Amino acid sequence: MPKTLQASRTAVLVCQGRAAADGLIAAGRFTDPTAMPLLRPEERELVQWVRDGVIPRQWRQRVDYETVRANTEVIVPRTAAIDDAVRAHRSPQLVILGAGLDGRAWRMPELADVAVFEVDQPASQQDKRERAAGLFGSPPTFVPVDFRHERLGEALAAAGHRADQATTWIWEGVVPYLTAAEVAATVTALAACSAPNSRLIVNYQTPAGIAKLGRLAARALMASTGRSSVWANEPWRSTWTPEAMTRLLARHGYTVTSDEDLLGTAGALAVPIRHRISLRHGRVMVADRA
């Protein structure tokens, strides 16, 4: 029997990072009023500690506090860069791959007339739908896809996506968790559903031995609290140089129009920077299909 997929724990951590930053960091460039409502009460409590700057005394809570605070530093520039790329290129359709607890369908007024599709594995999507029940506004079209057994194009077509219309694709916080072969296969699948004038916004990580050591240290720190790390069951499986990612997208008709590291974006947003290595090796690439 295949292993049952579980709802993503990293999706919760990312949402906590957005909630902790909402209205406090990069004011005027970053906001996410949907993040806090998407969290469970116990998850919100930790976020409130970070927002208030109240450092817990207990070791277990202190580790959680520092994890969310560090995550916030990465999430703000990443979210802002992707939002800007969406606003700069209007498409009739938007597809968010591995959507997790993304709130763009509700929080971005620019998407009011856009058909928004969220693709994720079934367990994570069911968790998302339960959490999003209290959000106001038009929800996206949810497209549960078990990539072990289903094809992306077929699932999207069945949900109403039109391959003959331009699509903006958001691929955020997913690529590192896929093997190189899985990344290539996904690009092949989405390119087959992309009409001319489509845009792909992809967040990826560049190779860095020291960053790998940092993740191992984070796992050891969490283990010191008697719990497994949020990344224990969701390890990184691939990193990409900008040149390799550019070549992959070019083979499928995409031309890169921008590729920036998160460190530069964070500096432009005046985001407090404490983890330069993580920011330097995280990138957002934008590519268009002529």
C-alpha positions in Angstrom: 0.0 0.0 0.0 1.4 3.5 -0.8 2.2 5.7 2.2 -0.6 8.1 2.9 0.4 11.7 2.4 0.1 14.1 5.3 -0.7 17.8 5.4 2.5 19.8 5.1 4.0 21.1 8.3 6.3 23.5 6.4 3.1 25.2 5.0 2.1 26.1 8.6 5.6 27.5 9.3 5.5 29.6 6.2 2.0 30.9 7.2 3.3 31.7 10.7 6.1 33.7 9.1 3.7 35.8 7.1 1.4 36.3 10.1 4.3 37.4 12.3 5.3 40.0 9.7 1.9 41.3 8.7 1.8 45.1 9.2 5.1 45.1 11.1 7.8 44.4 8.5 8.2 46.2 5.1 5.1 48.3 5.6 3.6 49.4 2.4 5.2 46.5 0.4 4.2 43.5 2.4 0.9 42.6 4.1 -1.0 39.4 4.6 -4.2 39.7 6.6 -5.2 36.1 5.6 -2.3 34.5 7.4 -3.4 34.7 11.0 -7.0 33.5 10.3 -5.5 30.4 8.5 -3.7 29.3 11.6 -5.0 27.2 14.5 -5.3 28.9 18.0 -2.1 27.2 19.3 -0.2 28.3 16.1 -1.4 31.9 16.5 -0.1 32.0 20.1 3.5 31.5 18.9 3.0 34.1 16.2 1.8 36.6 18.8 4.9 36.1 20.9 7.1 36.9 17.9 5.0 40.0 17.0 5.2 41.2 20.6 8.8 40.4 20.9 8.1 38.3 24.0 10.9 35.7 24.2 9.7 32.5 26.0 11.7 31.2 28.9 11.0 27.5 28.3 13.5 25.9 26.0 10.9 24.2 23.8 8.9 27.3 23.2 12.1 29.4 22.7 13.2 27.1 19.8 9.7 27.5 18.2 9.9 31.2 18.7 13.4 31.5 17.0 12.3 29.2 14.2 9.3 31.4 13.3 11.3 34.6 13.7 14.0 33.4 11.4 11.4 32.2 8.9 9.8 35.6 8.8 13.0 37.1 7.5 13.0 34.9 4.4 9.2 34.9 3.8 8.7 38.7 3.5 11.1 39.3 0.6 10.1 36.1 -1.1 6.4 37.0 -0.9 6.9 40.6 -2.0 9.0 39.6 -5.0 6.4 37.1 -6.2 3.5 39.5 -5.6 5.3 42.2 -7.7 5.8 39.8 -10.5 2.2 38.8 -10.5 1.0 42.5 -10.6 3.4 43.3 -13.4 2.0 40.7 -15.8 -1.7 40.4 -15.9 -3.1 37.0 -17.0 -6.6 35.7 -17.1 -5.5 32.7 -15.1 -3.3 32.1 -12.1 -2.1 28.7 -10.9 -0.4 28.3 -7.6 1.6 25.0 -7.4 2.0 23.5 -4.0 -0.2 26.2 -2.6 0.0 25.3 1.1 -1.7 28.0 3.1 -1.3 30.7 0.4 -3.8 33.6 0.8 -3.3 35.4 -2.5 -6.8 34.5 -3.9 -8.3 36.4 -1.0 -5.9 39.2 -0.3 -4.8 40.5 -3.7 -7.4 42.8 -5.3 -5.5 42.4 -8.6 -6.9 38.9 -8.8 -10.5 39.9 -8.6 -11.2 39.1 -12.3 -8.6 36.3 -12.5 -9.4 32.6 -12.4 -7.2 31.3 -9.6 -6.4 27.6 -9.2 -4.6 26.1 -6.2 -2.8 22.8 -6.8 -1.7 20.7 -3.9 -1.6 17.1 -2.6 -5.0 16.1 -1.2 -4.2 16.0 2.5 -2.7 19.5 2.5 -5.6 20.8 0.4 -8.2 19.4 2.7 -6.5 21.0 5.7 -6.4 24.3 3.8 -10.1 24.2 3.0 -11.0 23.6 6.6 -8.8 26.5 7.7 -10.0 28.9 5.0 -13.7 28.5 5.8 -13.7 31.8 7.7 -12.0 33.9 5.1 -14.1 36.5 3.2 -14.0 36.8 -0.5 -14.0 34.4 -3.5 -12.0 31.3 -2.8 -9.7 29.8 -5.5 -10.6 26.6 -7.4 -9.0 23.8 -5.4 -7.3 21.2 -7.5 -6.1 18.2 -5.4 -3.4 16.3 -7.3 -1.5 13.2 -6.1 1.4 13.4 -8.4 2.2 9.7 -7.8 -1.0 8.8 -9.7 -2.4 11.9 -11.5 -1.3 14.2 -14.3 -1.2 18.0 -13.7 -2.7 19.0 -17.0 -5.6 16.6 -16.8 -6.4 17.6 -13.3 -6.3 21.3 -14.2 -8.4 20.8 -17.3 -11.0 19.0 -15.3 -11.1 21.9 -12.9 -11.7 24.5 -15.7 -8.2 25.7 -16.5 -7.9 26.6 -20.2 -4.6 25.7 -21.9 -5.4 28.1 -24.8 -5.3 31.1 -22.5 -2.2 32.7 -20.8 -1.5 31.6 -17.3 0.7 33.0 -14.6 2.2 30.2 -12.6 3.5 30.6 -9.0 5.9 27.9 -7.9 6.9 29.1 -4.4 8.6 27.1 -1.7 8.3 23.8 -3.6 11.4 23.2 -5.8 13.9 22.3 -3.0 11.6 19.4 -1.9 11.6 17.8 -5.3 14.3 15.8 -7.0 15.8 17.2 -10.2 13.8 14.8 -12.3 10.6 15.8 -10.6 11.4 19.5 -11.2 12.0 18.8 -14.9 8.8 16.8 -15.2 6.8 19.5 -13.6 8.1 22.1 -15.9 7.3 19.9 -18.9 3.7 19.5 -17.5 3.0 23.1 -16.9 4.6 24.2 -20.2 2.1 21.9 -22.0 -0.7 23.9 -20.4 0.9 27.4 -21.1 -0.4 29.5 -24.0 1.8 32.3 -25.4 2.3 35.2 -23.0 2.2 32.9 -19.9 4.5 33.7 -17.0 6.3 31.4 -14.6 7.5 32.7 -11.2 9.7 30.1 -9.6 11.4 30.2 -6.2 14.4 28.0 -5.8 17.6 27.5 -3.8 21.2 27.6 -5.1 23.8 25.1 -3.9 25.4 25.9 -0.6 27.2 23.5 1.7 27.0 25.9 4.6 23.2 26.2 4.1 22.9 22.4 4.4 24.8 22.5 7.6 22.5 25.2 8.9 19.5 23.0 8.2 21.1 20.0 10.0 21.8 22.3 13.0 18.1 23.4 13.0 17.0 19.8 13.0 19.4 19.0 15.9 18.0 22.1 17.8 14.5 20.8 17.4 15.5 17.3 18.4 16.8 18.9 21.7 13.2 19.6 22.5 12.2 16.0 22.1 10.4 16.5 18.8 11.2 15.8 15.1 12.1 18.8 12.9 9.5 20.2 10.6 11.8 19.3 7.8 12.4 15.7 9.0 9.7 14.3 6.6 10.1 17.1 4.0 13.9 17.3 3.3 15.5 19.2 0.5 16.1 17.1 -2.6 17.5 19.5 -5.2 19.2 22.8 -5.5 19.8 24.7 -8.8 22.3 27.2 -10.2 20.7 30.1 -12.0 22.3 28.8 -15.2 20.8 25.3 -14.8 17.3 26.7 -14.0 17.5 29.1 -17.0 18.5 26.2 -19.4 15.6 24.0 -18.1 13.0 26.8 -18.6 14.5 27.7 -22.0 14.0 24.1 -23.3 10.3 24.6 -22.7 10.0 28.0 -24.4 10.5 30.3 -21.4 12.8 33.3 -21.5 14.1 34.6 -18.1 13.2 38.3 -17.5 14.6 38.6 -14.0 16.3 36.5 -11.4 17.1 38.0 -8.0 18.4 36.7 -4.7 16.3 37.3 -1.6 19.2 39.1 0.1 19.0 42.0 -2.4 15.2 42.1 -2.1 15.3 42.1 1.7 17.8 45.0 1.6 15.5 47.0 -0.7 12.6 46.4 1.6 14.6 47.3 4.7 13.8 43.9 6.2 15.9 43.2 9.3 18.7 40.8 8.2 20.1 38.3 10.6 20.5 35.2 8.3 22.4 36.5 5.2 23.3 33.0 4.0 19.7 31.8 3.7 18.7 34.9 1.9 21.6 34.9 -0.5 20.9 31.4 -1.7 17.1 31.8 -2.0 16.1 33.2 -5.4 13.0 34.2 -7.3 13.2 33.8 -11.1 10.6 35.2 -13.5 10.3 33.8 -17.0 7.9 34.5 -19.8 6.7 32.5 -22.8 6.6 34.5 -26.0 
